[in-house]
Amino acid sequence: MTGENQATGLPGRWSDRPYHRRWLWQQADGLYDFFQHRAVNPRGGFNDLDRAGRPLDAAGQVRAIHSTARMVHCFAIASLLGRPGADDIVDHGMTYLWNRHRDTTHGGYVWSLNDDGPVDSSKQGYGHAFVLLAASSAKVAGHPLAERMLADVTDILETKFWEARHGAIAEEFNADWSEIESGAYRGQNSNMHLTEALMAAYEATGERAYLDKAESIADLVIRRSAGSVGWRVAEHFSRDWALDKDYRGNEMFRPSGTTPGHWLEWARLILQLWSLGGKRHDWMPQAAEGLFSQSMALGWDETKGGFFYTLDWDDAPAKRSKLWWPVSEGAGAAHFLNQHRPSDFHEGSYRKIWNIVANAFLDHDHGGWHEELTEDLRPANTLFPGKGDIYHALQACLIPLYPAEGSLTKMIAESGGKV
């Protein structure tokens, strides 16, 4: 879409405009500035930070695997861009994943650690998905541990988590790979992030098996499941992948009801998967449009702005907090749709999302983004204690600067770091 947008009068796309692109770059650089020299824990891994950027628990910080892996991924991107100091962050995180999170007795990677050892030694699909993403991104950035970690976590995912009869992964095991008490649970969130990681692994290695698994998960979770309930992404399932609308679990990782932010995340991932797979599956762009449209229609607060955290199965807001990650994913999804299915609606939504980010989520006093706001868009800490994550916001800022054809590592590497 170029020139005058006839339906709304919106001229062109923001993502094509030099000022908007500079503004996005400045936001990404600010996130790197906030986290790079504050989050590193000298005893290994990374600290969660409070609003001002101080460690939340400098003496006893519990380091969850997804946080470490996400920092590796984000600073591998920084390395590819040419940011000084980024390689040291990648090395710090990769060393911690390999030497501390990796279970040399039973195999796999434990969920969380403190200075004394494992705090939660369970083996979770969600965490292993992010180890695969970290290893894949680190491989593109040239880290010496990446090949070994990529091979190791790929084997674990294949032999311990993957369930060929369903074409997706199981959720969680005890440290010794015995079944946990809630072992019948299957979840879309871990499989969604594994889809992202599988695409990154495919881009890093060229091995088609990764892409085949990503397409299998998408077919199950999106085409068959979300497509059967009006492009609402169901979160929780039984062992046989029957929808469980009554599930109640961890409100951070397994919230009840539906989560519009995941509809947005899948909209982008589906279009990326469609592109990487040679645009063979006609249902994918249709699904992406449906997921995005439903998220804006049902999840967006037309009065105050922002996405409600969760909805009930009658489409009414359930948890009314406004979190940073749904708007981050919304910006990325709108960009991908603007590239592949340009429309006034997608461009208008892209602008609406960035407006609420600029007006409510950016912390102009301390730097970084507020991770949680009330329904009225005031900073809050009921679910998230501070600023523990760069991953969602950083990708939101960088994705619109590159072609909507693959992951950031692939696009940045192919461009030679040019914006």
N, C-alpha and C positions, 0 to 999 in steps of 0.2 A: 504494500500500500504506500503510494507516494503521492505528493501533491495534496490537494484539498480533499478532506474527508466529507463527502457530500451529506451524509445523514446527520452529522452532529456539528459540522463546521470545525472540527478539530484538524488543524493543518499537520499532516504527516505524522511521524512517530517520534515520541520523545527519545527513544533509544538510538535514533539516527542523529540527534542534535548534539553538536559539540559541547554546549554548556551542560546538558544533562549528563553526558558521558564523563565530563570532568568532575561533576558533582558526585557521581557514583564512585569514581576512582578515589576522590577525597574521602568518602565514607569508608571505603575498603581500607585505605591507608590508615585512617583513624582507628579502625578496629585492630589492625596489626599493631599500631602504636600502643593501644591499650593493653593488649594481651602479651606481647612479646617479652617484655621485661618485668612483668608482674606475675605471670602465671607459673613460671618455671619453679618447681619444687627442687631445691638442691639435693634432696635425698631420693629423687626419682619421681617421674611423673609430673603432674601439674596440679596446682591449687585451684579450687573454686574461689572466686573473688566476691567481695561485697560490692556495694554500689560504687564506692570510691576507688575500687581496684586493690583493696587490701586482702590478703588471704583470709578466708573465713575461719580456718582452723589451722594455723601455721604449725602447731605442735602435733596434732593428731589427724591431719587431713586424710580422709578415706578417698582413694583414687579409683574411680570406676573405669572399666576398660574402654567404654565408648568415649569418654572424655579424652583419654590419652590418645586413642586412635584418631579422633576427630582433629586434635591439634596436629598430629602428624600429617594428616591429609591437607589441612589448611596451610601449613607451613611448607609442605611440598609444592603447593600452588605458589606460595611466595618465592620459593627457590626458583621455580620455573620463570617467574616474573623478574627475578634478579634482585630480590630484596636482601641486603646484607644482614647476616645473622640468622637467616632462615634455616640454613643447613644445620646449624647447631641445634635448633629446636627439633628438627626432624630426627637428628641423631639421638637426642635426649629421649624423645618419645619412643623411637624404635628400640633403643636399648632397654627401656623399661618394659615394653611389651614382651620382648624376647627373653629377658633375664628374670623378670619378676612375675608377669602375668602368665607366662607359658608354664604349664604343668609338666615337668619332666618325668613325673611318675606315671600319670594316667593319660597324658596327652591333652591337647586343647588348652584353653586360656580361661583362667578364673575371672570371675566378675569384678571383684574389688579387693583392694589391698590397703593396708596402712604400713607404717614403718616396721611393724612386728610380723607382718605376713598377711595371709589371706583373711579378709573379713567375711566375705561371701565367696566360697569356693565353687559355687555352682557354675555349670557350663551352659551359657545362654546363647541361643541363636542370634539374638540382637547384638550381643557383644562380638560374636565371631564374624557377623556381617561387617562390622566396622574394622575389625582386624584385616579382613580381606580388602576393604577400601584403603586402609592405611598402607598395606603392603603394595597394592597396585599403584597408588600415587607415588609412594617412595621409589618404586621401580622406575617410573617415568622420570623422576628427579635424580635417579642414579645412586640411591643409597646402597651400600654394600650388603646390608642384611635383607634387602627386599626380596631377592630371589628365594632365599631359604624360607622366609616367613610366608611368602606367597604359596610355595609348594606345601608347607606344613599346614596352613589353615585350609587350603583347598582340599587336602586329604581328609582333614577332620570334618569339614562340611559334607564331603561325599560319603564318608564311611559312618559317621555318627548322626548327622542331622537330616540328610536328604532322604525323603520318602518318595520313591519313584512312583508308587501307586497313586499318589496325589499330585506329584509334580511340584512339591514345595518342601519346606523344612519343618521338623518338629521344633518345639519351643525351648525346652530346658531339661537338663539332667543334673543329677548329683555329681560331685567331683569325680567319682569312679565310674561314671556313665550309667549308673543304675537309675531307674525311673523315680522321679520325685513324686510326692503325694498328689500333686495336681498335674500329673503327666499326661492326662487326656486333653489338656488345653492346647489349642492351636491358635496362633495369632497372626493377623495380617501385618502388624507393624514390623516385626522382625523380618518377615518375608519382603516387605516393601524396601527396607533398607538393604536387604541382600540383593534385591533386583538392581539397585543403584551400584552396589559393589561388584556384582557380576558383570555389569556393563563396563565398569572401570577395568576389571581384570581382563575382559575380552580386548579392550583397547590397548592394554599394556602388553598383552602376550600374542594376540591374534588367534587364540585358541577358541574355536567355535563352540565348544562344550559349555563355556561360560554363558554365551549368548543364548544357547538353547535352554538352559535352566532359567534365565531371566524371562524368556518368552513363556515358558511353562508356568511360572509363578503368576505372571500378568494375566495369562489366560484364566487361571483359577480364580484369582482374587478380584480381577476387574471384569473381564468379559462375562464369566459365568456368575460370579457372586454379585458384584456391584451392578452389573447389567440387569440382574433379576429384581433389584429393589430400587429402580429409578435412578441409577448412578449415585447411590449413597454407598460409600465404602464401609462395609461391615468390619468391625474390629475383631470380634471374638467368635471362636468356633470350637466344636468338639473334635475329638480325635479323627473323625471321618469327615471333617470340614462341613458339618452342618451348622448353620448360623445359630448362635446363642445370644439372643437379645436380652437375656436377664443377667448376663455375667457382670459381676462386680469385682474389681481388682485394684491394682495400684493406679491411683489417679494421675500419676505422671506418665507412666509407660503403658498402662492398660485401662484408660478411662472407660466408664460405662457409656452406653448410647453410641452415638456416632460423632466423629471428629472432623469437621469441615477442612481443617488444615491438611489432613491426609488426603482428602479428595483433590486438593490443590497440588500436593506433592506428587500424587500419582498422575495428574494431568501432564505435568512436565516430564516425568519419567517415561510415561507411555509414548510421548512424542519422540523422546530421545531413543527409546527402544525401537520405535518404528523407523527412525532414520538409520540407526546402526544396522538394522536387519534388512536394509534394502527396500523399505516401504512396501513390504509384501502383504501386510495384514491390514485390510481395509477397515476393520473394526477399530483399530487403534486411534486414528485421529478423531473418529466419531465419538469414541469413549472419552478422549481428552476434552473435547468440546462439551460433552454432557456433564462430566465431572466438574469442570470449571463453572459452567452455567449454574449448576445446582449449588455449588459452594457460594456463589455470589447471591443467588436468590434466597437461600435458606440460612446461610451462615453469616452473612454480612449484616451488621447492625446499621440500618438505614438512618437511624436517628443520631447516634453518637459516633459511628464509624468503628472499624475494626471487626474482626471475626470473633464470634462467640467460641469459647473453647470447645464445648460439646453441645449436641442437641439430643433430645430424646427421640424415640422412634415415631413420635407424632410430629416431628420436625420443629418442636418448640425449643428455645434455648434452655439448656439444663445448667451447665456451668458457664456463667456469664462473663467470666474473666476474659480479658483480651491479652493474648500472649504474643511474644515477638516472632515465634517461628511460623505461625500460619500466615502472617503478612509477608514474611520472608519468602515462603513457598509460593504465595500468591503472586508476588512480583516475578519470580522465575517462571511460573506457569503462564502468566500473561505474556511474557516475552516470547516464550516458545510458541504460543498460539498466534501471536502477532506475526511471527515468522512463517508459520506453516498454514495458518487459517486466519489471515488478516481480516479484521472487522472493526467497525466503530466500537462495538461492545468490548472487545478485547483491549483496544487502545484506551478507551475510557476507564476500564477497570484498572489497567496498569497505572494510569495517572492517579486514580482514586486511592490505590494502595500506597503509592509512594507519598502522596499527600499526608496520609495518616501516619506513616513512618516519620516523616519530617516534623510533623506537628506534635506527635505524642510519644513516639518510641525512642527517638534520639535523646540521649542524656547530655544536654549541652553544658551541664555543670562539671561532670566527672569524666565524660567520654564513654564510649560504648553505647549499647542499647539497653533500655529497660526491658527485662525479660518478662515482666508481668505487669499488667495494668488492671485496674478495676473496670467494671462496666462503664464507668464515667471517665475512663482514661487517666486515672491517677496511679502513680507508682504503688505497687503492692508486693508482698512477699508471702503469699499463702501457700503456693506450690513451689516456687523457686526462691531460694534464700538470697540470691544476689546475681552475680554475672559469672556464670560458669561455662559459657559456651560461645565460641566465635563462629561456629560452623554454618548455622542457618543464615545469619545476617551477612556474613562474608560472601557466601555464594549468591545471595540475593543481589548484592552490589556488583559482583563480577559477571554473573551470567548474562546480563543484557549487553555486555561489552563484546561478546563473542558470538559467532554463528551458532544457531540453535540446532546443532547436528551431533553433538557428543558431550562428554563430560568436560569440565573446565581444564583438567590436566591435558586431555587430548587437544582441545582447541588452543590452549596456550602454547603447548609444545609445538604444534603445527604452525603457529603464527610467529614463533621465535620470541615470544613474550611481548609482542607488539599489541597495543590496545587500539 
